[in-house]
């Protein structure tokens, strides 16, 4: 089998595509033939040593995959060779990967491998943030920043299903067209001058009720200042670079909340609730109510350009590495 291995996190030069022994599943594990691995901004940061937590070496990037069950370890029930699944793994840039059976979820028949590889983390983040943390209500206005990225498109789509009017904010015309195709009711640019006035016009003279913000960049404070009374600003990530600060009087003046959304801790501390949320999301896919877009796909051998692309902010949806199925 082939896998990408990094002996150093200093640069892409520390990585290579190597031949490796076929892994054997242990008790409670399954072996997957990986068809696609989802690659997000944070995955690329980790791979290049730019994240706050450094992975142990040697490092194989990728943790969210879609694939086909290839072999079962002792004690695994409920899965069979040939099943199409999404899974969490340690090292998805590979032909084969091991995953705990409990981390594998069967795919709806109408879900593609590319959709599944970028689904679990992004869509759980969107649903957890919008429903559990912001208590988004039907008829409210939702502003999604970074709306053409993986988690941004998930928020656009989930927000629509929850009954919101969605405004998608993105930096280029291409990204705004993409966000509109994902279901956004209106789109907005990111140019600072006059931005709040343009947002207010799109909100019918007031402001958004909820902001979903995986960027937390230059528009962080202007967006918060634009919230309607009782608004909720969700802090999802920091793709915009340096972490911004907010004057403490603003939440008081707006009657507003600044709320964190951390899907990894949601999975850790509220596992049963997270499992129920994933089941709901997949039911929406099976019913045809939710159809996640596929991002640009790179072959495994093109892992370097894939990592650079994921870091560039140019992608539409979540970047994929793999042959697809």
DAMO-V145758 format. One line per field, one symbol per residue. psi: psi as a letter, one per 40 degrees, with the letter a starting at -180 (. if undefined). Layout:
psi->???
This chain:
psi->iiihhheiedideeiihihiihihhaheiihihhdihhhidddddddefeidhhiiiihhihehiiahhdiiihehieiihehhiiihiggegidiiiihdeehhiiidehidddddedddddddddddddddefhiheihhhhifeeaddddddddddddeeihhhhhididddddddddeeidiiiaehdheddddddddefebiidhhhgedfadeddddddeiiheihhhhdafeebihiihheeddddefihhhihgdddddddfddddddddddddddddeedhgiihahhiidefddddddddddeeihahiihiei.
